[in-house]
């Protein structure tokens, strides 16, 4: 038996993902440089998709993740910040992303 989501459930899941992204962006700026974050947080603060974060890490354009255990990988916050602050970084800044996401939420609520 397949589980099909209604349009309302799909919309709620999308809204939850957006809220989680905003929270990740807010928390990232408060973390110490030595903290480790997951791929979803790196994607949120850099403006890239999750697959792009992995690809750019392989290419050396983003920092390499650290393997914490057999199923866990983390990026070091200080390294992600340093990458984000490079002039050639072409991702959208976390402040721009948060502003754009909040503006989109206000527009859809109106």
BELJODA-V571351 format. One record per residue. N is the residue number from 1. RES is the residue in one small letter. PSI is psi in whole degrees, -180 to 180 (NA if undefined). BURIAL is b if it has 16 or more other C-alpha atoms within 10 Angstrom, else e. Layout:
n=N res=RES psi=PSI burial=BURIAL
n=N res=RES psi=PSI burial=BURIAL
This chain:
n=1 res=x psi=129 burial=e
n=2 res=x psi=151 burial=e
n=3 res=x psi=106 burial=e
n=4 res=x psi=135 burial=e
n=5 res=x psi=144 burial=e
n=6 res=x psi=165 burial=e
n=7 res=x psi=-36 burial=e
n=8 res=x psi=-42 burial=e
n=9 res=x psi=-40 burial=e
n=10 res=x psi=-43 burial=e
n=11 res=x psi=-40 burial=e
n=12 res=x psi=-41 burial=e
n=13 res=x psi=-40 burial=e
n=14 res=x psi=-43 burial=e
n=15 res=x psi=-39 burial=e
n=16 res=x psi=-43 burial=e
n=17 res=x psi=-41 burial=e
n=18 res=x psi=-41 burial=b
n=19 res=x psi=-42 burial=e
n=20 res=x psi=-39 burial=e
n=21 res=x psi=-46 burial=b
n=22 res=x psi=-41 burial=b
n=23 res=x psi=-40 burial=e
n=24 res=x psi=-41 burial=b
n=25 res=x psi=-45 burial=b
n=26 res=x psi=-45 burial=e
n=27 res=x psi=-34 burial=e
n=28 res=x psi=-43 burial=b
n=29 res=x psi=-18 burial=e
n=30 res=x psi=-9 burial=e
n=31 res=x psi=149 burial=e
n=32 res=x psi=157 burial=e
n=33 res=x psi=-26 burial=e
n=34 res=x psi=-6 burial=e
n=35 res=x psi=157 burial=e
n=36 res=x psi=141 burial=b
n=37 res=x psi=155 burial=b
n=38 res=x psi=172 burial=e
n=39 res=x psi=-33 burial=b
n=40 res=x psi=-36 burial=b
n=41 res=x psi=-42 burial=b
n=42 res=x psi=-43 burial=b
n=43 res=x psi=-43 burial=b
n=44 res=x psi=-42 burial=b
n=45 res=x psi=-17 burial=b
n=46 res=x psi=-19 burial=b
n=47 res=x psi=6 burial=b
n=48 res=x psi=161 burial=b
n=49 res=x psi=164 burial=e
n=50 res=x psi=-47 burial=e
n=51 res=x psi=-35 burial=e
n=52 res=x psi=-37 burial=e
n=53 res=x psi=-46 burial=b
n=54 res=x psi=-45 burial=b
n=55 res=x psi=-47 burial=e
n=56 res=x psi=-31 burial=e
n=57 res=x psi=-42 burial=e
n=58 res=x psi=-38 burial=e
n=59 res=x psi=-11 burial=e
n=60 res=x psi=8 burial=e
n=61 res=x psi=-18 burial=e
n=62 res=x psi=158 burial=b
n=63 res=x psi=155 burial=b
n=64 res=x psi=141 burial=b
n=65 res=x psi=162 burial=b
n=66 res=x psi=134 burial=e
n=67 res=x psi=118 burial=e
n=68 res=x psi=-41 burial=e
n=69 res=x psi=-173 burial=e
n=70 res=x psi=-28 burial=e
n=71 res=x psi=14 burial=e
n=72 res=x psi=127 burial=e
n=73 res=x psi=143 burial=e
n=74 res=x psi=148 burial=b
n=75 res=x psi=143 burial=b
n=76 res=x psi=127 burial=b
n=77 res=x psi=-46 burial=b
n=78 res=x psi=-37 burial=b
n=79 res=x psi=-39 burial=b
n=80 res=x psi=-42 burial=b
n=81 res=x psi=-44 burial=b
n=82 res=x psi=-40 burial=e
n=83 res=x psi=-44 burial=b
n=84 res=x psi=-29 burial=b
n=85 res=x psi=-6 burial=e
n=86 res=x psi=143 burial=e
n=87 res=x psi=-32 burial=e
n=88 res=x psi=-4 burial=e
n=89 res=x psi=126 burial=e
n=90 res=x psi=10 burial=e
n=91 res=x psi=164 burial=e
n=92 res=x psi=137 burial=e
n=93 res=x psi=157 burial=b
n=94 res=x psi=-35 burial=b
n=95 res=x psi=-43 burial=e
n=96 res=x psi=-43 burial=e
n=97 res=x psi=-45 burial=b
n=98 res=x psi=-43 burial=b
n=99 res=x psi=-46 burial=e
n=100 res=x psi=-40 burial=e
n=101 res=x psi=-42 burial=b
n=102 res=x psi=-40 burial=e
n=103 res=x psi=-40 burial=e
n=104 res=x psi=-39 burial=e
n=105 res=x psi=-42 burial=e
n=106 res=x psi=-41 burial=e
n=107 res=x psi=-44 burial=e
n=108 res=x psi=-28 burial=e
n=109 res=x psi=-24 burial=e
n=110 res=x psi=NA burial=e
